[in-house]
């Protein structure tokens, strides 16, 4: 089990890949703490503007990322990760509620592609991206 803080620069795979292998609640809790601290550290030093500045924001950010990342794995892994880390996919919801159909997944992706929120991007009428500060 990892006990050292994460480096400032790492890939999503380096950060969330090990979480997909965890099967023990105590290990998941310790790993989640490292993830949250990493998120808060990045926000504090200004390296990543969308990371959680407060503990609550960092926890929400990490649960969203873990839920998203787990969807790239098989259904059993996704169920386990969602249970251990109390997370779910930010678009498709919890794995226990079933997987989306290909049509539902496509529609959700299309909707997200044109969604605008803080820091997000939105396509204008001309099809070009609009950038938000």
Residue, then its C-alpha position, 0 to 999 in steps of 0.5 A: x500500500x502506498x503511504x508516501x504523498x503523490x508527486x506534484x506531476x503524475x498521470x491520471x493512470x498513475x494516480x487512479x490505476x492503483x485504486x482499481x486494484x484495492x479490495x480492502x476498506x482500510x486501504x481504500x480509506x488511506x489511498x483516498x486520503x492521499x488523493x484528497x491531499x494531492x488535490x488540495x496541494x495542487x490547488x494551494x500551489x496554483x498548479x491546477x485551478x480546478x482542483x479542490x481548494x477546501x477539503x470538501x471540494x477536494x473530496x468531491x473532486x476525487x470521488x468524481x475522478x474515481x467514479x469516472x476512471x472506474x468505468x474504464x474497467x470491468x463491471x465488478x471492478x467498478x462496483x467494488x471501487x464505487x463501494x470502497x470509495x463511495x463514488x459513482x460515475x459523474x454522468x452515468x451514475x452508480x454501476x449498481x443501477x446498471x450500465x447505459x445503453x450505447x445510445x444513452x452513452x452517446x447522447x450523454x457524451x453529446x450533451x456534455x460536449x456542448x455543456x457550459x459551466x465554470x471553466x468549461x467549453x461550449x461550442x458556438x453557432x459556428x462550431x468553434x469552441x468558446x473558452x471561459x475564463 
